[in-house]
């Protein structure tokens, strides 16, 4: 999944899919592309679900989303971090549980 910054609030699903493709990320090939608005309280996600183009839009009431840093013009997150972000949580405070090493079988 790829996150793109900049203001794209006026574009719909087709416009965002074309923009994503121009940036090198093709939603039609299984890549979910996330666009954040200039105001950090809004997000749009465009993806292909196998039968059609899907546009997810959310405006967070209250404080803004906690966005990852931009590196080379792109923000990167895994699915769990994106889920936390969309829930309005601070995804940077989430950590994977520690899994102990298995004991040797005798």
C-alpha positions as CSV (number, residue, x, y, z in Angstrom):
1,X,0.0,0.0,0.0
2,X,1.3,3.4,-0.9
3,X,0.4,6.7,0.7
4,X,0.7,10.0,-1.2
5,X,0.6,13.5,0.2
6,X,-0.6,16.7,-1.4
7,X,-4.2,18.1,-1.9
8,X,-6.3,15.7,-4.0
9,X,-9.6,16.4,-2.3
10,X,-11.5,17.3,-5.5
11,X,-10.7,14.1,-7.4
12,X,-12.9,11.1,-7.5
13,X,-12.0,7.4,-7.9
14,X,-11.1,7.6,-11.6
15,X,-9.0,10.8,-11.2
16,X,-7.2,9.4,-8.2
17,X,-6.6,6.1,-10.0
18,X,-5.1,8.0,-13.0
19,X,-3.0,10.1,-10.7
20,X,-1.7,7.0,-8.8
21,X,-0.8,5.3,-12.1
22,X,1.1,8.5,-13.2
23,X,3.0,8.2,-9.9
24,X,3.9,4.6,-10.7
25,X,1.3,2.8,-8.5
26,X,-1.4,1.0,-10.4
27,X,-4.6,0.4,-8.2
28,X,-5.8,-2.0,-10.9
29,X,-3.0,-4.3,-10.0
30,X,-3.8,-4.8,-6.3
31,X,-2.1,-1.7,-4.9
32,X,-4.2,0.3,-2.4
33,X,-3.2,4.0,-2.8
34,X,-3.9,6.3,0.1
35,X,-4.1,10.1,-0.5
36,X,-4.1,12.5,2.4
37,X,-5.5,16.0,2.1
38,X,-3.6,19.2,2.8
39,X,-5.5,19.2,6.1
40,X,-4.3,16.1,7.8
41,X,-7.9,15.2,9.0
42,X,-9.0,13.7,5.6
43,X,-8.0,10.6,3.7
44,X,-9.0,9.0,0.4
45,X,-8.1,5.4,-0.6
46,X,-8.4,4.1,-4.1
47,X,-8.1,0.3,-4.9
48,X,-9.4,-2.4,-7.2
49,X,-11.4,-5.1,-5.4
50,X,-11.6,-7.5,-8.4
51,X,-15.0,-6.3,-9.6
52,X,-14.6,-2.5,-9.6
53,X,-12.7,0.5,-8.5
54,X,-13.3,1.4,-4.8
55,X,-13.0,4.8,-3.3
56,X,-12.9,5.1,0.5
57,X,-13.1,8.6,2.0
58,X,-12.9,9.6,5.7
59,X,-12.9,12.9,7.5
60,X,-11.7,12.5,11.1
61,X,-13.8,14.5,13.7
62,X,-11.5,16.2,16.2
63,X,-7.7,15.9,15.9
64,X,-5.9,15.1,12.7
65,X,-4.6,11.7,11.6
66,X,-1.1,10.8,12.8
67,X,0.7,10.5,9.4
68,X,4.0,8.7,8.8
69,X,7.0,10.7,7.6
70,X,7.4,11.4,3.9
71,X,10.4,9.6,2.4
72,X,11.2,10.2,-1.3
73,X,7.7,11.7,-1.8
74,X,5.9,8.6,-0.4
75,X,4.7,7.5,3.0
76,X,4.8,3.8,3.7
77,X,2.7,1.8,6.2
78,X,1.7,-1.8,6.6
79,X,-2.0,-2.9,6.8
80,X,-2.1,-2.9,10.6
81,X,-0.7,0.6,10.8
82,X,-3.2,1.8,8.2
83,X,-6.0,0.2,10.1
84,X,-5.0,2.0,13.3
85,X,-4.6,5.3,11.4
86,X,-8.1,5.0,9.9
87,X,-9.4,4.3,13.4
88,X,-7.9,7.7,14.5
89,X,-5.4,6.0,16.7
90,X,-1.7,6.9,17.0
91,X,-0.2,4.0,15.0
92,X,3.3,4.9,16.2
93,X,2.4,3.7,19.7
94,X,1.4,0.2,18.4
95,X,3.9,-2.6,18.7
96,X,3.8,-6.2,17.6
97,X,3.6,-8.6,20.6
98,X,6.9,-10.3,21.5
99,X,6.8,-13.9,20.6
100,X,9.1,-16.1,22.7
101,X,11.5,-18.4,21.1
102,X,10.3,-22.0,21.0
103,X,11.9,-24.4,23.4
104,X,13.9,-27.2,21.9
105,X,12.1,-30.5,21.6
106,X,13.8,-33.3,23.5
